Amino acid sequence: MSNNSYKAAILDLDGVITQTARQHAKAWKQMFDKYLQQRSQNNSENYQPFDIDTDYRKYVDGKPRYDGVESFLTSRGINLPKGDPNDSPETETICGLGNRKNQLFLQLMDREGVDIYQDTISQVRQWREQGIKTAVISSSRNCGNILEAAELTHLFDVKIDGVDSQELNLEGKPAPDVFLEAARQLDVEPKQAIVIEDAVAGVQAGRAGKFGLVVGVDREGANPSMREQGADVVIQDLGELDDIFSPEKQHSASSAGSSLPSALEKFDAIAKHLSNRQLALFIDYDGTLTPIVNRPEDAILSDEMRSLLTQLTERFPVAIISGRDLADVRKMVSLDHLHYAGSHGFDILSADGTHQQQEEAKSTLPELDEAEQKLRDRLNSIEGVNIERKRFAIAIHYRQATESAVKQIEQIVDSILEEHPQLSKQKGKKIFELKPNINWDKGKAVFWLLDRLNLNKPDVIPIYIGDDTTDEDAIHALHDQNKGIGIRVGLPEEPTQADYLLRDPDEVKQFFQALCSTE
Ligand SMILES: O=P(O)(O)OC[C@H]1O[C@H](O[C@H]2O[C@H](CO)[C@@H](O)[C@H](O)[C@H]2O)[C@H](O)[C@@H](O)[C@@H]1O
């Protein structure tokens, strides 16, 4: 590992590890609404309730309790004396109101218990198995109790919460103090640590502390300002941080990926290239149209993305080129008028109903069936393995298996592969795949479709967008033919021939929006 390698993860508590952000928001709303109502009655002012989305996110989320009270009241032109942390919840001071909110929060926790985000816990466990140090930070003075209640204390080497901050005189977020103190106690440089935050104030704090990577968690996809506020990447699920600590990934993040120009920043140049030509869009599914998640069935296409795809289809030929089974990817996308390729391009259905299955591959179907049965038998006893059969491929998912089991899984896959030379192995994101050992891939599928749709001509510019190794086959094929534009989604782990980078599915969405607004 180079000096710049990440060695630690510092995670915010509420909204990243536990689902208590919702309970905090609810308690803030109850407290402020009651207070604002009383005030409006006493002073004959208009009553404007606390908005659980905008006010919460802008003024209180992620901040120490009393800073949150002050920041929201100031936004409403209300000035109260600071008071003292010992003020009773009935006192009309900043501290009094803060204590009132805390009382409500504790009542909610008592009633509802603490829910955790399982994706985060799985990642933290995996990182700890890899020897990565972990810290939890929170502005909340209840952090210790919440961790105890959720039985998570043992998963973190260091904890810095509201109580510690007061003792150590640390400034609250968006100042970087809590993160810097966590890094100091973990004995790592800020640039060796990644910060994982769901609040804008926390993302700003991570950026201000010059941490190696600032990850914004936006589970509902509802917080578009995170990137503008300094997040390097925005994710919906911690599963997307897979392999973030592997030296290869870090190396590629600093070399291959970061040297690629952003397709968003260079959109004008791309649009210029497209003027007076027809665009043909080829898009991968997992990791491109949807974030990577623990279980394939949970990679649901958002309504917003579906509506953008509809708009794109009205203007250009659009094809989804997926590793999934053809029927599966069609069901996930659920749109007509698109061309679909499943099983990494072995199984193609054009929008006019033409169904093309790669001829040679058909003869390997009995081999695939046999291999599938062997995989199911021999991997049966290993927890966390999920076998997904596609017509022309078998995916062996190990995302939910322990790090130590991966080697054994690969050995079993390799031994079965030796018994079936008609098949070949390919690796993807936490996945081994067995496919027909035939010179056919997503790149070949793209050119098959270009020919079939009479689009393989100079005035057509194909754009391919994808995130994984199998997508590189298509990007490679376009590059080899000196044709079109290749866009990689996420920092690639292997050398790429892509022309541009989009950092995640959210940027893919922005790219589509930009395409839809071109003349
Ligand atoms: O070519 P794609 O459409 O991107 O398909 C590639 C594989 O995607 C799916 O697996 C990946 O996404 C899952 C859901 O996010 C994730 O759990 C898994 O770890 C990833 O490898 C799909 O299940 C496979 O069949 C595709 O080959």
The ligand as a Gaussian input file, in Angstrom:
#p B3LYP/6-31G(d) Opt

LIG

0 1
 O      -24.203000      -6.187000     -17.012000
 P      -25.018000      -5.780000     -15.845000
 O      -26.451000      -5.433000     -16.196000
 O      -24.389000      -4.699000     -15.011000
 O      -25.087000      -7.086000     -14.931000
 C      -23.893000      -7.538000     -14.259000
 C      -24.339000      -8.434000     -13.118000
 O      -25.244000      -7.617000     -12.344000
 C      -25.886000      -8.226000     -11.245000
 O      -24.915000      -8.439000     -10.244000
 C      -24.339000      -7.221000      -9.775000
 O      -25.371000      -6.397000      -9.206000
 C      -26.002000      -6.963000      -8.027000
 C      -27.120000      -6.019000      -7.609000
 O      -26.631000      -4.712000      -7.420000
 C      -24.948000      -7.146000      -6.934000
 O      -25.534000      -7.733000      -5.783000
 C      -23.828000      -8.066000      -7.473000
 O      -22.795000      -8.183000      -6.512000
 C      -23.245000      -7.478000      -8.762000
 O      -22.263000      -8.335000      -9.322000
 C      -26.583000      -9.475000     -11.691000
 O      -27.112000     -10.144000     -10.570000
 C      -25.691000     -10.413000     -12.507000
 O      -26.436000     -11.475000     -13.038000
 C      -25.089000      -9.633000     -13.669000
 O      -24.197000     -10.456000     -14.398000

